[in-house]
């Protein structure tokens, strides 16, 4: 059985078949799912999903693309959701994304810091999205040594991953591992300790081969697990078991 540690089941891409898909996941080999919110609005949807489905857990936070919404009122809403719903197990998806820079960097950094402070206050792990912002991302992490969590869909160097691991963080791998040009991700997946990696789909995005370009969903996580097993020269059953144990430890399930 697998634990999809990052799946946006609240995304509109699942509007037509959400219930059937989620209800069928255990039969498809996915025992647990973590659904991180990306905004104030999606936090409410995530909260509702965790209350409806026993195998779905959630996180609340504002993605870098929604960093400009982060304010005292939004942080208080996240605080209340975390305290009222025991299945909200993390602050996320938060972080930095400098690829498009639709939101100015200073606003992204402020929102990231404010939400890391909330994770520290509530003693919760953080789910970090970091794209083309390695230096600033590490600087924020270093300023919050009490906070750990996962850098999801990891895109940094092996050296950065090793520093994060020394600080207690986990590294998340998606279907990118199956892509032919995934040199950096494969290098990191091959080298880091097995007890610090988790598997995720980031669905509906990042579908693995042979589904690349189509809608992703948690049932497709097995393809990433198989690729990781090949990279580490281990049976896929062991990779699934290790990734499950790591995910449960990360989110205290």
N, C-alpha and C positions, 0 to 999 in steps of 0.2 A: 504493500500500500504506500501511497505517496502523500506528501504534504506540499501543496502549492502555496508557498509562503508569500506570494504577491500576485493577486488576481483581482482585476477591477470588474467584479460581477455586477456592480451597480451601473456600469457603462451602458449607454443607450444602444450599443451594438447587440446587447442581449435582450432588448425589450420584447422581441417577438417570442422568445422561447426560454426566458430566464428560469421559470419555475421548473420546467421539465429538465433543463440542463443541470441545475443545482441539485435537484432531488435525485438525479441519476448518477451523481459523481461517485458515491461509495461503490456502486456496482461497476463503475468504470475504473476502479482502482485508486481513487483519490479519497482518502479518509478525512483530510482536513484542508481547509482553505483559509488564508488570511486575505481580507479585502481591505486595503488601505484607501482612505478617502483622499481626494485631491483638492477639495474645496469645502467651504462652509456648507454649500448645498449638498454635495455628495456625502458629507459626514452624516447627515440625517438619513440618507438612503442606506448607507452602510450600517448604521445603528439598527434600522428596521430589518435588514437581512440577517444580522446576527441573532436577532430575537426570533426570527421565523425558522431558521435552519440550524439544527444542533451542531453540524460539522463546519459552520462558517463562523470565523472570528473576524474582528475588525480593528482598524486603527483610524484615528481622526487627525487631520492636519491639512494644511494648504500647500500644495505643490508650488514650485517656483513660478509657474505660469499664473498662479493665483496669489502671488506674494503681496500684491497691492491691497488685498482684502484683509490682511492680518492687522488686527487692532485689539484693544483691550476687550471689546465686546465679543469678538470672535474667539479670542483665547478663553474667555469665560465660558462660552458655549462648549468649547472642547473640554474644558475642565469639568463641567457638569456632566457631559456625556460619559467621560471616563469614570466618574464617581458613581453614576447611576447604573451603568451597564457593565457588569463584571466580564463580559466577553470583548470589551474594548481593551486590547492588550498592548497598544503602542501609540506613539505619536508619529503620524506619517500619512501621507508621503510628503516629506519636507526636503529642503536642500537648495541647490543652486543649479541653474542651467544657463550657460553662456552661449549656447549654439545659435539661437535666434535673437536673444536679448530683447524680447518684446517688453519685458519688465526690466527697468534699469538695475544695474548690479547692486547699487547701494540699498535699494528697496528689497531685493532678494536676500541680501546678507542680513539686513535687519529682521526680516521675517524668519529667516533660518535661526538666528540667535534667539529671538523671542520664543520660538517653538522648542528649541533645545532647552531653554530655561524652564519651559512647562514640563518637558520630559523629566528634567532633574527634580523639579518640585514634586511631581507625582510618582517618582521612582519607576518610570516606564522606559522601555527601550525606544529608540528612534529608528524610523525607516527613512533612509536618506537616498534621494535622487541627486546624483552629481554628474553633470555632463560638461566637459571642457572647462571645468572650474576646479581643477585638482588642488592648486595652491590655496585658494581661498577656502575650499571645503575642509582641507586638513587644518587650516588655521582655526576655524570654528570648532572642530572636533577637539583640538588641543586646548581650547579655552573652556571646554566642558568635560574635564576628565572623569566626572562622576557618571556621565551618560555613555552608554554603549547601545548597540543595536546592529543594524545591517546596512551596508552599502549595496543597494539592490541594482540589478542589471549592471554589474560592475564593469567599468570601462577604463580604469586606471592601470598603472604599471604594477609589476610584481613587487617592486620596492614599496610602493604606497600601500599595497595590500598587506605586506608584512608589518608595516608600522601600525595599520589599523588593527591587525590581529594582536599585536603586542599590547594594544590598548583595550583589548577585550571585544572587538567588533567581529561580526560575521560578514562573509562575502556571498552575495547572491548571484546565481548564474541562470540565464534564460536560454531560449532557443538559439541565441546568437552562437552558442557553442557548436551548433550543427552547421553553421554557415562556412562556406569554403574559405572565406577571407578572414576568419576569426582568429588570427594569429595571437593577438595579445590576450584575449580571453582564455584561449587554450593554454597558453604559457602559465597564466595565473592558476587555472584549474588543475594543472599538472603538478604544481609546486607547493600549494598551501596545505596546511594540516587538514586532514579529513574531518576533524571535529569542528572546523570553522567554516564549512561551506553549507549553503542551503540552495534548494532548487525552486525555481519560480517560472511562471509563464509570462507575467506582465500582460496577461490577456485583457482585452482582445488584440493586443499588439504582439510583436516579436514571435510569430508562429515559427516553429522549428521546421527544418526540412523533414518531410517532403511537402509541407503545407505552407511554405513561405509565401507571403503575399495574400493569404486568406485570413479569415477571422480565427484567432487563437482561442483556446479554452483549456481549462485545467486537465481534461482528459488527454491532451496532447503532451503533457509534461513527461510522459514515459520516454519520448524520443530524446529529450534532453538528458534524462537519467541514463539512457543507453549510451549516448555519446560520452558522458562523463565516465561511465564504467569502462568504455574503450580507452579513454585518455589515461585513466588510472590503472588499467589492466586488472580490474576486479569484476566479480560477478555483479550483474545489475541488481540482483536481489540485495546484495550487501550495500550497494550505493543507495538504494531506496531506503533501507533500514537506517543507515547512518544519517541521511538527509532528514528523515522523519524525526529521529532522536534530536538532531541539532535544532530543527525548527521548533520542536516542543520545548526545548531548553531555552531557546531565544525568547519565546513568547510565554514561558512559564505556564504551559498547558499540561 
